[in-house]
């Protein structure tokens, strides 16, 4: 089994967009299609299944820019819309590279082509994309992002899953792809059913109602993501019959038992009818000084940088405030740029605004920049639905997922701890002040807050812990107005453990650092972490419970504990009371 891992937003700037000619992440060719069929990328659209609805789904700016004209058509009586064309390139970008290497000119142009066929079949609208450019001819906001996976979890043979792509929920932002050419059951992929969003599932289906299966008598390969990649009939009546069967499977078949968990976290498309209510709710909450169920979390692709930030620069249009520079970033700092904005300008302002990380206190040495809205997390109930905002994307979470997490986290929080820390006094504003006072209260504790370990694997330094307990406990302390920042705390505990467990250089420097501190315990050169303690205080004075933890923070805690326990490490979570 081959596996690849990429951090989300690997360009280090989420405002950059992928070129239309750049292949999608983890794409790979489909096998030859059975006779009478063609491997087709199918998107289900959320527009009305009418001729006018199909026009709505077009990417008008892209068509206008390239001079593409949509042409009304009919496919076996069904309304359709055809767009096709080529985009010429006068000179390939690699010509200059070759010319520089060989010392003579290389001049070669090329053209990229594609087509899109939009059609309305009964109560559904679809877009069939062909060639390199086909999918760019349709406005992606109208794609039903759940379509391909929805079909796959109902149609694939459970023992023939060939590829899975999933994203880890929470602070890491990691994207994993696992590919097994021969296929295997889903459980062998090691997916955490309660902490990962599965965005693509590929395998084989043997549905005899599909043209490709019926004509060959064999199973066919299917890729399900936001789109469905599948061999479809090339005859008009057969094409409509295939699309109707795909819709029947999505609407009438239940997810397979082994794959049902995939449907528990679903991305919400931008065209979802609940979106206006979500935007209005966000706009109203951003007007409040202490909004409910709203928090702040570090975007996954910035986790590695956050410990080395000297200042943050935030710029939000239509906020009534000038761009600001701050050494500490919290939710209140962001809300200061929304509280005074007019109705309708708060959430749109954050989405248009930027938050820049700088290495220096003066804001001159820029490290990375991203949309300000990517730092906001929220939970919103719309009717019977429970929706989560994470890194500027909305997800709908199933009831089973929530119930499981609540049970797991409740058991973790109710477990008694062997570590006792003093209450957080009201006149103690900063975490470093509290950590210092904790060592004065209990002289067996060693203060390691802000004392970084610099190694070849961690040249920017990592913090082993805030406090070292009397028997070698790694104690990580956090005070937060909400629970969203805790996702980073949980990730930090895992990172610290791995460094001290598997990096000899980090371990040696840790032992040396501890021995330099007053009242240090006897730490041996072969030190291995045996216990990690997360000590948390909520600024509101509330006790840490399932009800005071955001769902994504619960997932991050669950993942951290699962990872550490797999390594034989005991994990405790304690709530620091207010004095």
N, C-alpha and C positions, 0 to 999 in steps of 0.2 A: 504494500500500500504506500502510495506517495502522498506526501502532505506538504502544503505550502502555507505560510503565514505572512500576511501583509497588514501593516497598520492602516486603519482607516485614514483617508486624507493624506496619503503618503507624499503628496506634493508639498506639504507643509503650509499650504494656503488653500483653504476650502473655497475661495472665491474663483479659483481657476477652473476652467471647464475643459473636458476632454474633446479633442478634435474629432469631427465626424468621421475621419478616416482611421482613427485609432481603434483597435479591436477592444471589445468589452472585456472586463476582467474575467479571466478563466474561460474564455471561449475556446472551443475546439470543434473540428469539423464533424458533421454527422456522417454516418456510413451511407453508401449508395442506397437510394430509395427503391422499393419494389416497383416493378413495371406499372405504369399508369399512375404513379404518384410522384410528388416532388417534396423534398424537405423544406418546410415552410415555417417561417416565424409568424406566429399569430398573436395579436394583442386583442384583448377584449376591451371595448371602449365604454365609457360611462355616459356617452351622449345618447340622445333619443334615437331609436332605430328607424330613422326616416331619412329621406334625401337631404333635408335641411340639417338634420342632426349630424350627418356625415361631413357636411361642409364645415360645421362648427369645430370638428376634430382636427382640421388641417392646421399645419404650422405655417400660417400665412406669411410671417416674416421670412422664413427660410425659402418658401416658394417664390416670393417676390424677389428676394435677393438673387436667386439663380434663374429666374425667368421660367419657372415651371407652371404649367397651366393645368388645373384639374378638369377632367372630362367626365360628365355623367354617363353612366353605362347601366346595363342590367345583366345580372348573372342568373340564368334560369328563372327570370321573373322577379328576382330580388333587386331592390335599388342598390346601385354601386357607384363608386367614384374612383376613377383611375388617375394616378399621377406618376409620371416617369420622366427621366432625363439624365443628363450627364453633367459633370462639373469638370471642365478642362483645367489642367495644371501645366503652365508653360514650361516649367523646369522643376524636376524632382529635387527635393531638399538635399539629397546626398550627392548631387553632382559636384558641388563645391568641395566636398570632402575628398572625393576621388580625384578631382582635378589637382588639389593640393598635394596629394600623395604621389601622383605619377608625373606631375609637372606639365600637364597639357590639359586643354579644355575638354570637359565631358558635358554634353548638353542633351538632355533627354526629358521630354514631357510625357504626360500621361493623362488619362481621364478616369474619373470614378463615376460609376453609374448605379442606378437603382430605380426601383418602382414601388409604389404602394397601391394596393387595391382595398378600398374601404367598402364594406357592404353590410346591409341590414338583413338579418335572417330572423324572421319571426320577431321575438321580443329582445333580440340582442344586436349590438353593433360590433363589428370586428374590423381590424386593420391587418392585412397580410403584407408583410414587408419582404422585399426581394433586393438582393445586391447590397453594396456597401452603404448606399444612401437612403434606402427605402424607409428605415425607421425614423429618419430625421425629417421626413415629409409630414409626419403626424405630430401634433402637440402632445408631449409626454404627460402633461397634466391630466389628459383624458384617459390614460392607460389605467386599467384596473390592476394594481400591483399584486393582488392576491390570486389572479387568474391561473397562471401556470402551475403554481404550487397546489392550488385547490384541486385541479384536475389530477396532478401527479399523486397526491396522497390518497386518491380514490381509485386510481387506475393501475398503478405500478404493481408488479409482482414483488411481494415483500422480500423475497430472497435474492432479487436481482437489482438492488440499488447499486448503480455504478458510480455516482458522484454526488457529493453533498457539499454545498457551500453554506456556511453559517457565520453569523456575527455574534460575538459575545456581548451581552447586555452589560452596561455599566461603564466603568472608568477606562477600561483598557482599549476599547474601540477596535479589538482585533477581528480580522476576517480570516477564516480558515477555509481551505478547499481540500477535500480528500477524494482521491480518484482510485477506484479499483476496477481495472478493465474487465475482470471476470464476474463482478457483482458479488454482493454478500448481504446478509440481513442488516437492517438499519442499526440495530443495537451494537454491532461490531465497530461502528464508526466512533464510538465513545462520546456521543453528543450528550451534553447536559440538558435534559429535557426541561429544566426549570430555569435555565439561565442563558439560553441562546436563541437567537432568531434565525431560523432556517430560511434562507432566501432562494435556494435552488436545490432541486432534487432531480436526479437523472437516473433512468433505469429502463426497464422494458415492460411493455404491456401486451397482453394477448387478447384484447377486446375484439371479438369476431365481427362486431358491427362497424368497425373501421375498415375502410377500403384496403389499406396496406396489409392488415392482418388477414382479412378474408381472402385476398388474392394469393397470398403466400402460404397460408395455414401456419404461420409462425409468429412469434412475438416480434415487436418492432421497438426501436429505441425512441424514447421520449425524454425531452428536457423541459422541466417545469420551473419557471421563475416568475418574474413579472410578466413574461411572455411564455408561450408554449411553442416549443420547437418539435415538429412532428411531420411525418410524411402525409400529405393530403392528396386526395384525388385531383387529377388535372382536368377532369371533365366537369362541366357546370353542375349537372344534377348530383354527381358524386361528391363534389366539393360541399354543396349545401348539406347533403346527407351526413358527411363527416362532421361538419360544424354543429349540426343538430345533435349528433351523438355525443360530442364533447360537452355540449350544454346539458344534455340529459344526465350525463355522469356527474357533472358539477352540482346539479340541482337535486338529483334524486338518490344518488349513491351516498352512503355514509363513508367517512374516512376509514381506511383500514386500521385495525387495532394497533399495529406496530407503528403507524405513521400519524395517528390522531393527535399526538402531542404537538406536532408541527403547527397545527391550526390554532394553538392557544395564544400565540402572539402574532398579530397580523398588522402589516403596515397599512396606514390609512391614506388613500390617494388624495391628491390636492383637490380633485373634483368631487370628493365625497360630500353629500348634501348636508352633513353635520359640520362641515368646515366653517361656514359663516358663524355658527353659534360658538365654535371653539375660538375663533378669532375675537369675537365680541367678549367672550369670557376672559380671555387673556388681556384684552384691552382694559376691561374693568378692574381686574386684579392689579394690573400694573399702576393703577392710580392710587392704590392704598399703600400706606407706609409699612404695614405688616400684613401682606396678602396671605390668605389661607392656601395651603397645598401648592405653594410656589417655592422653588428653591433654585440653587445655583450649583452646577457641577462642572468640573474641568473637562473639556472635550478630550476624547480618547487620544487623538493624535498629538496633544500638547502635554500629556502626562510627563514625558521625559524632560520637558523644559521647565516645568512649574517650580521646581526647587531652585532654579537659577535666575529667576526673574527679579530685577531690581525695581521695576515699576510697570504699571499698566496704563495705557492711554485708551480712553474710551471716547468715541465720537458717535453721537446719535442725532440724526437730522430731525428737525421739527420738535425738538425737546425743550427749546427755550434756553438751553445751556451751551456754553462753549465747550470744545473738547477738553476733557479733564485728565490729569495725571495723578495717579495714586500709588503709594507703595504697598498698600494692602487692598486686596479685592474681595468684597463680600457682596451679598445680595443688596444690601442697603446702598452701596455705591452705584450699582446699576440702576436701582429704583430711583435714585436721585435724578436720573436722566429720563424718567418716564412720568414721575408723579405730577409734574406741572404741565405736561403736554396735553393737547386737546383730545377730546374723544375721537377715536379712530386713528390717531397718530402714534399711539404708544407702541403697540406690537409691530405695526408696519415700520415704525422708526427703528426698533431694535433689529428688525430683519434687514434694513438698509444700512444700519450703523456698523461700525467696526470696533473690535477690541484688540489692541496690539500689545504683545508682550515685548518688553525691553530689558536688556541685560543690565542697564545702568539706571541710576535713580533719576537722571535728568531726561530720560525718554529719547535719547539720541541713537542708542544702539538697538535697533529693532531686531527681534528674533523671529517672530511669526505674527501673522494677523489673520483674523477670522471674523465672521459675522457675530455681532454681539448676541444675537438670539440663540446661538449654539450653546451658550453658557446657562440658559434658563431651562429648568425642568418643571414640570407641572403634572398634576393629576386632575382630570375633569370628568365628571359624570354627566353623560348626555342620555336622558331617558334611562334605559336599563344597561347602557353601555358604559364601560370604564376605559377611558383613554389616557394614555401617557405621552408626554412630550419629552423627547430625548434628542439632543443635538439637532434641533430644528426639524425633527421628524415626529409625526404622530403615530402611535401604535395602539391597537385595541387589544386588551388583555382578557383572556377567557376566565370564567369563574373558577374553573378547576386549578388554573395556574395560581390564582390569588389565594385560594384556600390552602393549597399545598405550602406555599411560601409562608403564610401566616402561621401554620402549624409548626413548621421547621424553625422559624425565627423565634416564636414564643417559647419553644423548648430551650433554645440557646440562651435567651435572655433570662429565663427563670432559673437556670442552673447556678448554684452558689459559686462564688469566686474565692480563691485562697488569697487574693491580693486585696488589701484594704487601703484606700486612698482618702485623704481628708476632704471635707466639703470645699466647694469653690466659693470663697468669700466674695461678697458683693463689691468690695473695693479692688479686687484683682481683675484687671482688664485683659491682660495678655496671657497667652498660654505659657510663655517662658517664665512669667512671674509665678504662675500656679505651680509649674514644675519645680521651681526653686523652693517654693514654700512647702511642697510635698516632701522634699529631701530634708528640710528643717524639721518637719513633723515626724518623719521616720528616717533616722540617719542610716538605716540599712539600705536605703534607696540611693542609687548613683545617678547623678544628673548628666545625661548625654545629649540633651536637647541642643540642636544646631551645631553639634560636633560631627562634621562629615568625614566619611571614609573615602579617600580618593584612591582608585585602583585603575589598572589598565582596562578593565571591563566597565568601570564607572568613572571615567575621567572627570566628570562634573561633580562627582561625589554623591554619596547616599547617606541617609541618616539611619543608623542601626536601630535606634529607638529613642524615645524621649527620656525614659527612666529605665534603669536596669534593676530588677528586683533582687532580693537577697539570695535567691537560689537560681539566678540566671534568667529570670523571666524578662522577655522583651516587652516593655510596656509602651504602647503608643497612645498619646493623649490628644484629644480633640475637643474643642468647644465650638458649637455651631448654633446659628439661629434656627436652622432647620436641619434636615438629615442629608440633603443632597451632597454637601462637601464630604460627608463621611465615606463616600465611594472611593475617594482618593486615599483616605486613611486605611481602608481595608486593603487596597492594592499595595500601599506602602509596606504594610506588614508582610505581605507575601514576597515582595522584592527584597526586603531586608533579610528574610529567612533564607532565600535562595543564595544570596551573596555570602552569608556566614556559613552556610552548609556546604556549598560547592566551590567557593572561590577561596583558595588558600591565602592569597594576598589580602583579601578583605578580612579574613579571620585573624591573620597575624596583626594587622593594623588595629583591629577591634580590641584584641587582647592587650596590645600596647597602650591604646587609648584608655581602657578601663583601669589599668594599673597605675595610670598617672593621676587618677581622680582620688579625692579624699574618701576615706572609709570604704575603699573598693574591696569587694569580695575576692577570694582566691579564684582567679580565672585561669584555667589551664590552656596550653597552646592548642590542644585538640578540642576546644570548646565547640559544642554543637547545640543550637537552640532546641529546647525541649518544650517550651511554653511561650505562647504569644498572647498578650492581654491587650484588648482594645478598651480604653477607659474614655468614656464619653460624657460630656456635660452639655445640656441644651441651655442656651441663654435664657430661654423663657422660664427656666426653673422646673420644667416638666420632667417626669421620669421617663427614661428611655423604654418604650414599649413598642409592640407591633403597630399600634395606632399612631405613634409619633414618628415612625420611619416611613419615608417615601418608598414606594415599591421598588424603584431601581436601586436604592440603597440596600433594601432587603436582599435583592438579587446579588449585589456586590458582596455583601456579608456572607451569604450562603456559599458563593463561589470561593471566597477566601478560606472559609472554614473547611470546605470540602478539599481544597488543594492542600492545606496545611495538615489536615488529618490523614490524608493519603501518605504524607511524608512522616507520619508518626508523631506529629506535633500536637500538643494539647492547646486548645483555644478557649479563652474566657472573654466575656464581654461584661463590663461593669458600668453602671450608671453613676456618675459623680453627682452627688446632691449639691444643692445650693445652700450656702450658710445663711 
